[in-house]
Amino acid sequence: MALILILAAATLCVAVLLWSRLWPFAEAPVLQNLREASDSQVQVRAFHRTYFPFPGCILEGVVFYHGSGVGKPLITIEKLTIRGTYLGLLSKHAGRITAESMRVFVPAFGTGEAFHTTPSKITIDEIVANGASVEFASRNADKQPLRFDVHEASLRDVGWKGPLTYHLKVRNPEPPGEVTTSGKFGVWNKSDPGQTPISGEYKFEQADLGVYQGIAGQLSSTGKFGGTLGHIDISGTTNTPDFEVKSGKHPVKLITERLRRRHQR
């Protein structure tokens, strides 16, 4: 009986040790996945594992530094919750990732270092980042970054096996207004990012044209877009019921239809 107890205890210890080392939500593999997926150095203030009611982990004070790590961080997240399922442990699935108080800073185009990400074997069912913000720096150092406040952000089926599905509600800075968009994105083309597919629908509401000199009115627009990041075709309509040239002071209803190609490369 004593021998059986000793063997049982030894087996249990080995099982616990292997479980601890192979646990996919341990700090080392989680940070490694974040580094490879973002091509960044990753710092974290605190890390906690969770086992019940779901397997996963919680990271606090997460900071991503891309490239040399000098200057503003690429991403900061106050709290990152990774929630899996016990069935998903076998299929390399993470059920949900929630990013709270996420801030993204994008250097001026052409000034940042190139990304060399490593495809992850993990598929994420959903990523949620409500209340985030994204800032785009200007080449003019005296000009404030262009900031987009993200009210709602949901990405589904995030991985390298097929396109992800996105839904966003964003405050557009210029002209100020509310944008809702949803569609498909990817898979990311590593060799030529400009060839990455994108498609979707959008709604632009309460856009205040008064920020532009000489005109006024509240514009709304709906439409569709598709193509690649390098060449996006956009079709839609705009409706401005009170369009006005300020010098004339005679508001008129203005409706337009458009089909245009935007070159972003």
SULDAWO-V927813 format. One record per residue. N is the residue number from 0. RES is the residue in one letter. SS is DSSP state (@ for helix, = for strand, . for the rest). PSI is psi in radians with two decimals (none if undefined). D_CENTER is the distance of its C-alpha to the mean C-alpha in Angstrom with 1 decimal. Layout:
n:N res:RES ss:SS psi:PSI d_center:D_CENTER
n:N res:RES ss:SS psi:PSI d_center:D_CENTER
//
This chain:
n:0 res:M ss:. psi:-0.73 d_center:57.4
n:1 res:A ss:@ psi:-0.70 d_center:56.4
n:2 res:L ss:@ psi:-0.72 d_center:55.3
n:3 res:I ss:@ psi:-0.76 d_center:53.1
n:4 res:L ss:@ psi:-0.71 d_center:51.5
n:5 res:I ss:@ psi:-0.77 d_center:50.9
n:6 res:L ss:@ psi:-0.71 d_center:49.4
n:7 res:A ss:@ psi:-0.75 d_center:47.2
n:8 res:A ss:@ psi:-0.73 d_center:46.1
n:9 res:A ss:@ psi:-0.76 d_center:45.4
n:10 res:T ss:@ psi:-0.73 d_center:43.4
n:11 res:L ss:@ psi:-0.74 d_center:41.3
n:12 res:C ss:@ psi:-0.76 d_center:40.7
n:13 res:V ss:@ psi:-0.73 d_center:39.6
n:14 res:A ss:@ psi:-0.75 d_center:37.3
n:15 res:V ss:@ psi:-0.72 d_center:35.7
n:16 res:L ss:@ psi:-0.81 d_center:35.3
n:17 res:L ss:@ psi:-0.72 d_center:33.8
n:18 res:W ss:@ psi:-0.73 d_center:31.5
n:19 res:S ss:@ psi:-0.73 d_center:30.3
n:20 res:R ss:@ psi:-0.59 d_center:29.8
n:21 res:L ss:@ psi:-0.13 d_center:28.2
n:22 res:W ss:. psi:2.08 d_center:26.0
n:23 res:P ss:. psi:-0.28 d_center:22.5
n:24 res:F ss:. psi:0.39 d_center:21.0
n:25 res:A ss:. psi:2.79 d_center:23.3
n:26 res:E ss:@ psi:-0.82 d_center:22.0
n:27 res:A ss:@ psi:-0.90 d_center:22.9
n:28 res:P ss:@ psi:-0.57 d_center:21.2
n:29 res:V ss:@ psi:-0.83 d_center:17.9
n:30 res:L ss:@ psi:-0.63 d_center:17.8
n:31 res:Q ss:@ psi:-0.73 d_center:18.9
n:32 res:N ss:@ psi:-0.71 d_center:16.1
n:33 res:L ss:@ psi:-0.71 d_center:13.5
n:34 res:R ss:@ psi:-0.82 d_center:15.6
n:35 res:E ss:@ psi:-0.67 d_center:15.9
n:36 res:A ss:@ psi:-0.50 d_center:12.4
n:37 res:S ss:@ psi:-0.12 d_center:11.4
n:38 res:D ss:. psi:0.86 d_center:15.0
n:39 res:S ss:= psi:2.78 d_center:15.4
n:40 res:Q ss:= psi:2.41 d_center:17.8
n:41 res:V ss:= psi:2.23 d_center:16.7
n:42 res:Q ss:= psi:2.55 d_center:18.8
n:43 res:V ss:. psi:2.40 d_center:19.0
n:44 res:R ss:. psi:-0.66 d_center:21.5
n:45 res:A ss:= psi:2.58 d_center:22.3
n:46 res:F ss:= psi:2.28 d_center:21.7
n:47 res:H ss:= psi:2.31 d_center:23.1
n:48 res:R ss:= psi:2.65 d_center:23.6
n:49 res:T ss:= psi:2.51 d_center:24.0
n:50 res:Y ss:. psi:-0.65 d_center:26.4
n:51 res:F ss:. psi:2.47 d_center:27.3
n:52 res:P ss:. psi:-0.02 d_center:26.5
n:53 res:F ss:. psi:2.65 d_center:23.7
n:54 res:P ss:. psi:2.50 d_center:23.1
n:55 res:G ss:= psi:-2.67 d_center:20.2
n:56 res:C ss:= psi:2.86 d_center:19.6
n:57 res:I ss:= psi:2.21 d_center:18.4
n:58 res:L ss:= psi:2.39 d_center:17.3
n:59 res:E ss:= psi:2.49 d_center:18.1
n:60 res:G ss:= psi:0.95 d_center:17.6
n:61 res:V ss:= psi:2.28 d_center:15.0
n:62 res:V ss:= psi:2.27 d_center:14.9
n:63 res:F ss:= psi:2.18 d_center:13.6
n:64 res:Y ss:= psi:2.05 d_center:16.1
n:65 res:H ss:= psi:2.46 d_center:15.8
n:66 res:G ss:. psi:-2.28 d_center:19.2
n:67 res:S ss:. psi:-0.30 d_center:22.3
n:68 res:G ss:. psi:0.13 d_center:20.5
n:69 res:V ss:. psi:2.43 d_center:22.5
n:70 res:G ss:. psi:-2.81 d_center:21.2
n:71 res:K ss:. psi:2.50 d_center:18.1
n:72 res:P ss:. psi:2.67 d_center:15.5
n:73 res:L ss:. psi:-0.79 d_center:12.2
n:74 res:I ss:= psi:2.43 d_center:10.3
n:75 res:T ss:= psi:2.41 d_center:12.3
n:76 res:I ss:= psi:2.17 d_center:11.9
n:77 res:E ss:= psi:-0.70 d_center:15.1
n:78 res:K ss:= psi:2.21 d_center:15.0
n:79 res:L ss:= psi:2.02 d_center:13.1
n:80 res:T ss:= psi:2.12 d_center:14.8
n:81 res:I ss:= psi:2.07 d_center:15.0
n:82 res:R ss:= psi:2.12 d_center:17.3
n:83 res:G ss:. psi:-2.91 d_center:19.2
n:84 res:T ss:. psi:2.70 d_center:22.4
n:85 res:Y ss:. psi:-0.56 d_center:25.7
n:86 res:L ss:. psi:-0.63 d_center:25.9
n:87 res:G ss:@ psi:-0.35 d_center:22.4
n:88 res:L ss:@ psi:-0.52 d_center:23.8
n:89 res:L ss:@ psi:-0.41 d_center:26.0
n:90 res:S ss:@ psi:0.21 d_center:23.5
n:91 res:K ss:. psi:0.87 d_center:20.7
n:92 res:H ss:= psi:2.40 d_center:18.4
n:93 res:A ss:= psi:2.23 d_center:16.2
n:94 res:G ss:= psi:-0.83 d_center:16.4
n:95 res:R ss:= psi:2.43 d_center:13.5
n:96 res:I ss:= psi:2.22 d_center:11.2
n:97 res:T ss:= psi:2.15 d_center:11.0
n:98 res:A ss:= psi:2.11 d_center:9.6
n:99 res:E ss:= psi:2.38 d_center:12.1
n:100 res:S ss:= psi:0.95 d_center:12.6
n:101 res:M ss:= psi:2.35 d_center:9.5
n:102 res:R ss:= psi:2.23 d_center:10.3
n:103 res:V ss:= psi:2.31 d_center:8.9
n:104 res:F ss:= psi:2.09 d_center:11.9
n:105 res:V ss:= psi:2.07 d_center:12.4
n:106 res:P ss:. psi:2.83 d_center:16.1
n:107 res:A ss:. psi:2.41 d_center:18.3
n:108 res:F ss:. psi:2.30 d_center:18.1
n:109 res:G ss:. psi:-0.11 d_center:20.7
n:110 res:T ss:. psi:-0.36 d_center:21.0
n:111 res:G ss:. psi:2.91 d_center:18.4
n:112 res:E ss:. psi:2.57 d_center:19.1
n:113 res:A ss:. psi:2.67 d_center:18.0
n:114 res:F ss:. psi:2.43 d_center:15.6
n:115 res:H ss:. psi:1.33 d_center:17.4
n:116 res:T ss:. psi:2.74 d_center:15.1
n:117 res:T ss:. psi:2.13 d_center:17.0
n:118 res:P ss:. psi:2.35 d_center:16.2
n:119 res:S ss:. psi:2.59 d_center:16.0
n:120 res:K ss:. psi:-0.06 d_center:18.6
n:121 res:I ss:. psi:2.36 d_center:16.6
n:122 res:T ss:= psi:2.32 d_center:15.0
n:123 res:I ss:= psi:2.15 d_center:12.7
n:124 res:D ss:= psi:-0.71 d_center:13.8
n:125 res:E ss:= psi:2.41 d_center:11.1
n:126 res:I ss:= psi:2.24 d_center:8.0
n:127 res:V ss:= psi:2.27 d_center:8.4
n:128 res:A ss:. psi:1.08 d_center:7.2
n:129 res:N ss:. psi:2.56 d_center:10.1
n:130 res:G ss:. psi:0.40 d_center:11.7
n:131 res:A ss:= psi:3.03 d_center:9.1
n:132 res:S ss:= psi:2.58 d_center:10.0
n:133 res:V ss:= psi:2.22 d_center:9.4
n:134 res:E ss:= psi:2.32 d_center:12.7
n:135 res:F ss:= psi:2.05 d_center:14.2
n:136 res:A ss:. psi:2.68 d_center:17.4
n:137 res:S ss:. psi:2.67 d_center:20.6
n:138 res:R ss:. psi:-0.43 d_center:23.2
n:139 res:N ss:. psi:1.96 d_center:25.6
n:140 res:A ss:. psi:-0.41 d_center:25.7
n:141 res:D ss:. psi:-0.13 d_center:27.4
n:142 res:K ss:. psi:2.38 d_center:24.7
n:143 res:Q ss:. psi:2.55 d_center:22.0
n:144 res:P ss:. psi:2.64 d_center:18.4
n:145 res:L ss:= psi:2.08 d_center:16.8
n:146 res:R ss:= psi:2.30 d_center:14.7
n:147 res:F ss:= psi:2.13 d_center:12.4
n:148 res:D ss:= psi:2.12 d_center:12.4
n:149 res:V ss:= psi:1.87 d_center:9.9
n:150 res:H ss:= psi:-0.81 d_center:12.3
n:151 res:E ss:= psi:2.42 d_center:10.6
n:152 res:A ss:= psi:2.11 d_center:7.3
n:153 res:S ss:= psi:2.19 d_center:8.1
n:154 res:L ss:= psi:2.28 d_center:7.4
n:155 res:R ss:= psi:2.62 d_center:10.9
n:156 res:D ss:= psi:0.93 d_center:12.8
n:157 res:V ss:= psi:2.01 d_center:10.3
n:158 res:G ss:. psi:-2.87 d_center:12.9
n:159 res:W ss:. psi:0.19 d_center:15.2
n:160 res:K ss:. psi:-0.30 d_center:17.8
n:161 res:G ss:. psi:3.09 d_center:16.5
n:162 res:P ss:. psi:2.62 d_center:13.9
n:163 res:L ss:= psi:2.76 d_center:11.1
n:164 res:T ss:= psi:2.30 d_center:11.4
n:165 res:Y ss:= psi:2.69 d_center:9.1
n:166 res:H ss:= psi:2.18 d_center:10.3
n:167 res:L ss:= psi:2.51 d_center:9.6
n:168 res:K ss:= psi:2.07 d_center:12.2
n:169 res:V ss:= psi:2.52 d_center:12.2
n:170 res:R ss:= psi:1.98 d_center:15.2
n:171 res:N ss:= psi:2.31 d_center:16.2
n:172 res:P ss:= psi:-0.56 d_center:18.2
n:173 res:E ss:. psi:2.02 d_center:20.8
n:174 res:P ss:. psi:2.59 d_center:22.5
n:175 res:P ss:= psi:2.25 d_center:21.3
n:176 res:G ss:= psi:3.08 d_center:20.3
n:177 res:E ss:= psi:2.25 d_center:18.0
n:178 res:V ss:= psi:2.27 d_center:15.7
n:179 res:T ss:= psi:2.25 d_center:14.8
n:180 res:T ss:= psi:2.60 d_center:13.4
n:181 res:S ss:= psi:2.68 d_center:13.0
n:182 res:G ss:= psi:-2.68 d_center:13.6
n:183 res:K ss:= psi:2.58 d_center:13.1
n:184 res:F ss:= psi:2.34 d_center:11.3
n:185 res:G ss:. psi:-3.09 d_center:12.9
n:186 res:V ss:. psi:2.58 d_center:14.3
n:187 res:W ss:. psi:2.23 d_center:13.3
n:188 res:N ss:. psi:1.80 d_center:16.7
n:189 res:K ss:. psi:-0.69 d_center:17.3
n:190 res:S ss:. psi:-0.51 d_center:20.7
n:191 res:D ss:. psi:1.51 d_center:19.8
n:192 res:P ss:@ psi:-0.51 d_center:16.1
n:193 res:G ss:@ psi:-0.32 d_center:17.7
n:194 res:Q ss:@ psi:0.14 d_center:18.9
n:195 res:T ss:. psi:2.20 d_center:15.6
n:196 res:P ss:= psi:2.59 d_center:16.1
n:197 res:I ss:= psi:2.50 d_center:14.3
n:198 res:S ss:= psi:2.79 d_center:15.9
n:199 res:G ss:= psi:-3.05 d_center:15.8
n:200 res:E ss:= psi:2.71 d_center:17.5
n:201 res:Y ss:= psi:2.75 d_center:17.2
n:202 res:K ss:= psi:2.19 d_center:19.2
n:203 res:F ss:= psi:2.09 d_center:19.8
n:204 res:E ss:= psi:2.69 d_center:22.2
n:205 res:Q ss:= psi:0.66 d_center:24.3
n:206 res:A ss:= psi:2.08 d_center:23.8
n:207 res:D ss:= psi:1.87 d_center:26.5
n:208 res:L ss:@ psi:-0.12 d_center:28.3
n:209 res:G ss:@ psi:-0.21 d_center:30.6
n:210 res:V ss:@ psi:-0.29 d_center:28.4
n:211 res:Y ss:. psi:2.44 d_center:30.0
n:212 res:Q ss:. psi:2.24 d_center:33.6
n:213 res:G ss:. psi:-0.24 d_center:36.2
n:214 res:I ss:= psi:2.90 d_center:34.3
n:215 res:A ss:= psi:2.91 d_center:33.1
n:216 res:G ss:. psi:2.85 d_center:31.8
n:217 res:Q ss:= psi:1.99 d_center:29.0
n:218 res:L ss:= psi:2.51 d_center:27.1
n:219 res:S ss:= psi:2.65 d_center:25.2
n:220 res:S ss:= psi:2.51 d_center:23.8
n:221 res:T ss:= psi:2.66 d_center:22.7
n:222 res:G ss:= psi:-3.01 d_center:22.1
n:223 res:K ss:= psi:2.78 d_center:20.5
n:224 res:F ss:= psi:2.78 d_center:19.0
n:225 res:G ss:= psi:2.90 d_center:18.9
n:226 res:G ss:= psi:-2.37 d_center:19.6
n:227 res:T ss:= psi:2.95 d_center:17.8
n:228 res:L ss:. psi:-0.50 d_center:15.7
n:229 res:G ss:. psi:-0.52 d_center:19.1
n:230 res:H ss:= psi:1.80 d_center:20.9
n:231 res:I ss:= psi:2.14 d_center:19.5
n:232 res:D ss:= psi:2.27 d_center:22.2
n:233 res:I ss:= psi:2.26 d_center:21.9
n:234 res:S ss:= psi:2.48 d_center:24.5
n:235 res:G ss:= psi:-3.04 d_center:25.1
n:236 res:T ss:= psi:2.67 d_center:27.4
n:237 res:T ss:= psi:2.59 d_center:27.6
n:238 res:N ss:= psi:2.05 d_center:29.9
n:239 res:T ss:= psi:1.65 d_center:31.2
n:240 res:P ss:= psi:-0.31 d_center:34.2
n:241 res:D ss:= psi:0.69 d_center:35.3
n:242 res:F ss:= psi:2.40 d_center:34.7
n:243 res:E ss:= psi:2.34 d_center:37.1
n:244 res:V ss:= psi:2.06 d_center:38.4
n:245 res:K ss:. psi:-0.60 d_center:39.2
n:246 res:S ss:. psi:-0.48 d_center:42.5
n:247 res:G ss:. psi:-0.54 d_center:43.7
n:248 res:K ss:. psi:0.74 d_center:42.6
n:249 res:H ss:. psi:1.56 d_center:42.8
n:250 res:P ss:. psi:2.44 d_center:39.6
n:251 res:V ss:= psi:2.77 d_center:39.2
n:252 res:K ss:= psi:2.19 d_center:36.9
n:253 res:L ss:= psi:2.10 d_center:34.8
n:254 res:I ss:= psi:2.32 d_center:33.1
n:255 res:T ss:= psi:2.67 d_center:31.7
n:256 res:E ss:= psi:2.52 d_center:30.4
n:257 res:R ss:= psi:2.63 d_center:28.5
n:258 res:L ss:= psi:2.02 d_center:27.5
n:259 res:R ss:= psi:2.83 d_center:26.1
n:260 res:R ss:= psi:2.24 d_center:24.4
n:261 res:R ss:= psi:2.14 d_center:21.9
n:262 res:H ss:= psi:2.11 d_center:22.1
n:263 res:Q ss:. psi:-0.12 d_center:19.1
n:264 res:R ss:. psi:none d_center:20.3
//
